[in-house]
Every structure is written in structure tokens, then in C-alpha cells.
Amino acid sequence: MDWGLEAERRLIEIARCSMSQVGVTRLPFTAEHAAANAVIGDWMGQAGLAMHLDAAGTLVGCKRGPAGAPTLLMGSHQDSVRNGGRYDGIMGVALPCLALQKLAAEGVALPYSVEVLAFADEEGVRFPTALVGSRALAGTVDPAVFDLTDRDGIRMGDALDAFGGDAANVARIACDPAGILGFLETHIEQGPVLEREDLPVGIVTSICGIERNAVRFTGETGHAGTVPMPGRKDALVAAGRFISAIHDEAAQNADLRATVGSLALHPDVVNAIPDRVNLTLEIRAPEDADRADFAAWARVEGEKIAAQAGLGFVMDRTYVQEAVPCSPALRDTLARAAHSNAGRAVLLPSGATHDASAMADLCPVGMVFVRCRDGKSHSPAEFASAADMGVAVEVLADCLRALAP
């Protein structure tokens, strides 16, 4: 069988389980989710896996190994953003099923148990939370999330229960770390590195830490036509200098990302000097020390810019998520498999959060990235070739052969 072409066929098929005609819109605990689970169940069956839906709504495919052997977990999420693509998340369910099917066809009996996981809700689009299925297995899910509601006022817990889950008993499905060998996730890169390197796959070294900051510059307003240019306390001019400085400084660190993604000014009228600007600063880096150092630099830079203009400046951190290093053992095993199947292995960090970041609280994690055209993701233009997915299946299969309990 051509495993890459089969992956492409399967992803085209499951993309039809969508609320939208443009791209893929598949939200958790909906009719489209149920239809997708039926398709995924067929994939799992062909790989020789027994299926069940866990209390958090994760579809689990199991293949038991020798008695007492630990379990290797693989998978990703089935849900999408609105009008997303047909690869993000769901490819990480399809390819492990194909790798296991390939090994079964070759008569390979693994010395450990395997579970493929199709998580219900990673994206956080329907409900204002995310990573619920993976956090449930890791034992870190907050029970309060089940009281959150969607735009129609439906409680997450009620939607989960109606779907066949059991919100009241989610805490009981937390895994014992002693019995887990690790977690492998396969995902499109969502970036341009593999295209630049002309490689079908890459191996993730870590999932970047994230922090978000609320920044405010405060000056004085006045009439746009009567206040002379010298001596103005224009908050927007200072914010512009800050934004430019952030961009230039972040460009000096190849792995760091700094983004001002939201900007609001007051009084926000055409003929008045802005006296207040609120903006957001998000910083991502694979090393928490680099992220913290950049945040400290940004604070000093903002204070300097404000002081020079006679303005007020405040920068408050509103969110932080620590970086998640991938397991060196899993990383090295995947890298050897990538080298064998692609000629060489490139190591790269993930700037986006994945289910693996939550699963790291349970067990060692590893990730395989698959090249995506133009680095596009969360878009109908998202694309990974059959040939590249075929290489990824071979990499996963070789990794599974090489792992020992």
C-alpha cells in the first residue's frame, strides 16, 4: 500500500465532516464530531485497535501488548478552527493508525501496548478553554471548565454528557505515569522551516513557552490643530516606537517570537492627540530564560521611551505558559528514523501549543512535524503532500520498532 496516498484519501474523506463548505469547521460534541469519530473508528479498526470513548470525549483505540508492559500513547485532536484546513490535528490521528496498520501487515508485534487518541477539543473554539482531553489524561484538567458555555449558552459538561462522555467522572481517567512509556504527536509544521530545508519531516525539540503582557502608554490629549508638535505627549507615537523596537530586538534571536497583536487608543478620533494606548505583547521562546530576558528588556525599553516623552508606562504580565522540552530519548529515536527515511534530520522548536504540551505533565513527549506548503495553517489553503505524509508514516513505524519498554 502507498501509505501517503492512503493518508491523503483518508484526510479528504474526513474533511467532509464539517459544518462549513469552505475549509473545515468541526467543533467538539457536535454531529460533525460524531461523524468524524465514525470515520476514525474505521481507521482504528483497520489498524487492529479496540475502541472506546473516554469520559472527556476522547476516542481511544487500544492494542494491548504483553502483560504488564507499559503503554505508548499517540495521537492529536480531531477538532478544527472555523474554516480551517484538513490537516491540522486530524493528520496526527490518521498517520499513527497507518503506522500501526503497516506494522501489523508486516507481522511486527510490539513489546508494549499502544493507544491512539483522538482528542475532542484542543483548539478551544466552541468553549473558552482548550486541551481538555489531554489534560484529563494528565490529571491536570480544572473541573470548572465544564461549567463554561458556548455562544448558545450550552454548558460544556452538558454537551460532553450528551455526546457520551461523563463530565462528573473526568478526574477518574487520569493515567498512572508509571504505566506510560510516552506520548508521540504528529502535526503539520505550521511554519516555513521544513520548506526552506527541503525536508518532508522534522523533529521537535521543545514547545515554546508563552507569556502575554498588557502594555499601556499614557500621555495628554489635545486639539490636533492647535497643540504644537514640539512638547506633545502623544501616547501613540511612543507606542509606535515601542512596537518598532520590539520587532527589531526580537529579530536578533532566531527562535524567539514577539508580537503586538492588539492595539487600542483613546480618544480614537481624527482630530485629537491620543492620550492613552493599550496594546498586547506576546512573547514565545523554546527557552524560558530567553523569554524572561526579553520581557525584562521590553519593560526597560518601554520605560525609557515613555520617560523621554514625559509619558506614563505600565506593563503587566497577564498569562504565562512554561516551555515544554521534548524527551531526548524520543527525540533521538525519531531523529534516527527521520535520517533513515529523509536523508537527514532537522531539529526545530514548535512555536504553537499542542496536546503534547499538556501530556508532558504525564509522561515524556515527542513530536514529528510534517512539511506544509507556504507554512500555512488554520486556513483552507493548508496542505501537506501525500509523499511527505508517507515519509512521516515510515518515520513513526521505524520509531515504534526501535522503542523498548
N, C-alpha and C positions, 0 to 999 in steps of 0.2 A: 504493500500500500504506500502511496505517496502521502506521508503524514502531513506535510504542509498544505497540500491541496485539500485534504480532508478537514484540516483546521479551518481553511478558508470557507469550505462548504458549510461547516457547522456554524460559523460565526455569521454567515449570510442568513442561514435559517433562523437562528435565534434573534437576529436583529428585527425580525418581523414581529416579535413580541414587544410591541412598542405602542405607546399612546399617540405618538406623532408619526406623520408620514415623512417628515424631513428629519433625518438623523434618527437617533434612538432616544426615546423617553420611557424609562422603565423605573418606576418608583416602588419602594418596598410595600408588601402586603396588599397588592392590587391584583386585578385579573391578569395583567401583563406579567407580573411576578409569578403567578401560579402557572401561566403558560410556559414561561421560561423554565421553571422548575421541572415541568414535564419533559422538556427537551433535555435538560441537564441530567435528569434521571435516566434517560435513554443512553446518554454518553457514559454515565457511571455503570449502567448495566453491561454495556459492551466491554467495559474495562474489568468486569468481574467484581464489581463493588456492590455491597448490600447497602440500601439507603434508608435514612430516616430524617425527619425534620426535628431539630432540637428546640428547646424551649425559647431560644432567642430568634427563631425563624431561619436558622442556617440549615441548608440542605447538606447532609453529611453522607458521603459514600465511603464505606469501610471495607478493607480487605485484611483479614486477620493473619498474622504471621505465627511463628512458633509460640507456644505457651510461655507467658512471662516476658516476652520480648517487648521492647518499647515501641512507641508509635511515632512515625514521621507524619507530620501534617503538611498538606499542600493546599493551595487554593487562592482565591481572591473574591471579589464582590460581583454580584450579578446586577446590581442597580446602576443607573446612569444619572448624569445630569440631564437637564431638559435640553432636547435636541442635540444630544451628544453623538459620539461615534460608536462603531460596533466592535471596538477592540478593548477600550479602557475597562479594566476589571474582568469582564467576562472571558477574555482571552486567557487569563490566569486560572480559569476553571477548565476551559477546553483543553489546553495543552497538557496539564498533568494527567487528565483522563486518557489522552492519546499516548503519552509516555508509558503509562501503566498498561494500556492495551498492547502497545508494541512489545513490552517485556513479556507479557503473557503469551503473545503469539510466538515469541522466541523460546518459551519454556523456562523463563527465568523465575525462580522462586526467591523472593527477598527474605532476608533473615530478620525482618521486623514487620510490624503491622503498618498499614498506610491508611490515612484518611484524606479524602479530597473535600474541601469545604467551599461551599458557595454561599458567602455571607449575604445577608439580606440588605444591609444598609450601611454602606461605607461613605457615600457621598454627602449624606445629611441634607438632601434636597426636600423631601416631603416633611420631615420633622427637624427641628433645630438642634440636632445632635448628630453624631456620626460614630462609626466604628463600634456599633453596639454588639454585633455578633462576635467580633474578635475580642472585645473587652470582656464579654461574658465568659468566654473560654479562659481568658487570662485571670478572671476573678476580680476585675477592676471596674466593672460596669456600675454606674450610680443608679440605684433603683428609682431615683426621682425622675430619670429621663422618661419613664413610662407614663408619667402624668403630662408630658408635653403634648401639644396638639398641633395638627396640621392646619392649613388655611381654611379648611371646612369645619374646624372645631373638633375633629375626631382625635381622641386620646391615642397615643402610641400603644399603650397597653391593650386597649380595646381592639385596635387594628391587628395587633400581633395575635391576640387570643382568637379572633375571628378567622385568622389565617391558618390556625392550627398550632400556634406556639403556646407558651404558658408564662406570661409575664410574672406571675407571682412566684414562679419557681426558677427563674433565670439564674439566681445565685447558686443553685444546686448543680449546674452543669460545669462549673469551673473545673479545669483539669488539674490533676496532680502533676507538678513539674517532674517528679521522679520518673513518671512513665512516658515522658515525651522526649523524643530524640531531637526534634527541631521543627521549624516551620519554613517552607520554601514558597516564595511568591514570584510569579512571572507576570510582567507588566510591560506595556509599551513604554519606551523611554520618556516620552513627553518632552523631548529636547533634541538638540541637533548634534550631539557629540558622536553618536554612532554613525550618522551620515558622514560627518567630516572624516571619521576614521575608516570609512568604507567597510564596516563590520556589521554582520547581522545581529549579533548579540553582545551584551556587555554584562559585567558582574558588578553589583552594587557593593560599595564599601561601607556606606552608612546612610541613614535617612536624616536629612538635615534637621537641626534644631530650629525652632521658630520663636521669635518674640515680636510682639506688636506694641507700638507706643502711640499714645495720643500726645500731639505736639500743639502748642498754642503760642503764637506771637501776638502781643497786644501793644497797640500804638495809639494814635489820636486821629479821629476823623476831621474832616473839614471840607469846605466847598472846593470842588475840583478846579474852579476858575479863579479863585481868589487867594488861595494859600500858595506862596512862592515855593518853587521846587527846593531850594536850599532850606534845610531845617525841618522838612516834612518828617513825620513819624509814621511812615507808610508800612503797615504790617505785611502787606502783600509783597512789597519789594524785598523785605527781609526774608520772607518765606521762600521767595524765588531764589535768593542767594543760597539759602539753606538747602533747597532741593538740588540745585546745581552742584553744591559741594558734596552732598550725599552721593550723587551719581558718580562724580569724578573719583572720590575716595574708594567707593566700592569696586570700581573698575580696576583698582590696583591689586585686588585679591581674586584670583581666578575662580575660586569655589564659593565665594560669598555673594549673596544677592541682597540688595537693599532697594525697597520700592516705596515710593509715596503714591498710594493708590486712591486716596480720598482727600479732597480739598474743599473747605467751606469758608467763605469770607463774609464779613459784616461791615457796612450795611448792605453790601451787594447791590449797589445801584450805580448807574453810569456816571453820575456827576458828584460822587463823594469819594474821598480818600478812604481806603479800607483801614479800619482801626482794630480789626481782630481777624485772624486767620487760624482756623483749626485744620490740622492735617494728620494723616496717619503715616507712621513709618514702620514698615515690616522688614525684619532682618532675618535671613536664613543662612545657615552655615553648617557644614558637617562637623565642625569642632565648636563646642560650646564656648571655649575660651576666645575664639576668634569672634564669635557673635557678641559676647560680652564686651570685648575690647572695642568693637565697632560702635556699640551702643554708647559706651563711655565717651568715645571720640565725638560722636554725634551730639551728645549733650554739651560737651565743652564748645564745640563749633557753634551750636545754636546760641549758647550764652554769649559767645564772642560777637556774633553777628548782631544779636539784639542789643548788646551794650554799645556797640559802635553807632547804632541808630537811635539810642535812647529809648528802646522798647523793652517790654516785659517778655519773658520766655519761660515756658513750663514744658517739661517732657515727662510724662508718666507712663510706665510700662503697664499695659492692660492685659497681656496674655504672654505666657511662656510655655514652650514645649521643648524639653531637652532632646538633644541629638540621640539617635539610636544607632550604635555601631553594629554592623553585621558580624556574625560569628566568623572568626578567622578560619576555623576548620571547614565550615560550609563554603565560605568564600573561596578558599583554596581548592576545594573539591570541584566547585563549579568552574573555577578558572581553568583547571586542567581539562575539564570536559569541553569548555569553550575553545581552548587552544587546539584540542584534537579535531574539533568539528569546524572551526572557522579559521584555523591557521595561527591565530594569536588571540590573546585575551586582553581586553581593555578593562581597567577598573575605574569606576566613577561613582560619585555620590548621587543620591536622589534628593532633589530639591522639593519634591512633593511628599506629602504624607500618604502612607499606605496602611493596609491592615497589618502588615509586618511590624509597624511601629507599636501597635497595641499588643501584638503577640510576643514582642520582645520582653514584656513583663512576665511571660510564662516560660519561655524557652529560647534557645539560640535561634536566630533567624538568618536566612539568606535570600537574596533576590537576584533574578535574572531580568535584565532589560532586553527588549526586542526593538530593533530599529523601527522608527516610524517616519513616514515621509514628511519632510519640512519641519519635523518636531511638533506637528500639530496634534492637539488633544482637546477633549471636551468640545468637539466640533464634528459635523457630518463629514468634513474633509479628512478626518483621522484615517490613517491607512498603514497597515503592515503587510508585507508581501507574503505569499504562500511559501516562497523559498526561505525567507527569514524565519517564519514560524516553524518550518520543517527543521531547520538547524536547531531552534530552541527545543523542539521535542527530543532531538538526539542528545542535546546537552543535558536535559532533565533525565533521560533514560540512563545515560552514562553516569551521571551523579548518583542516581538511585542504586546502580550496580556497585558503585565504589563505597557507598556509605556502610558503615558497620555499626551495630548496636553497642 
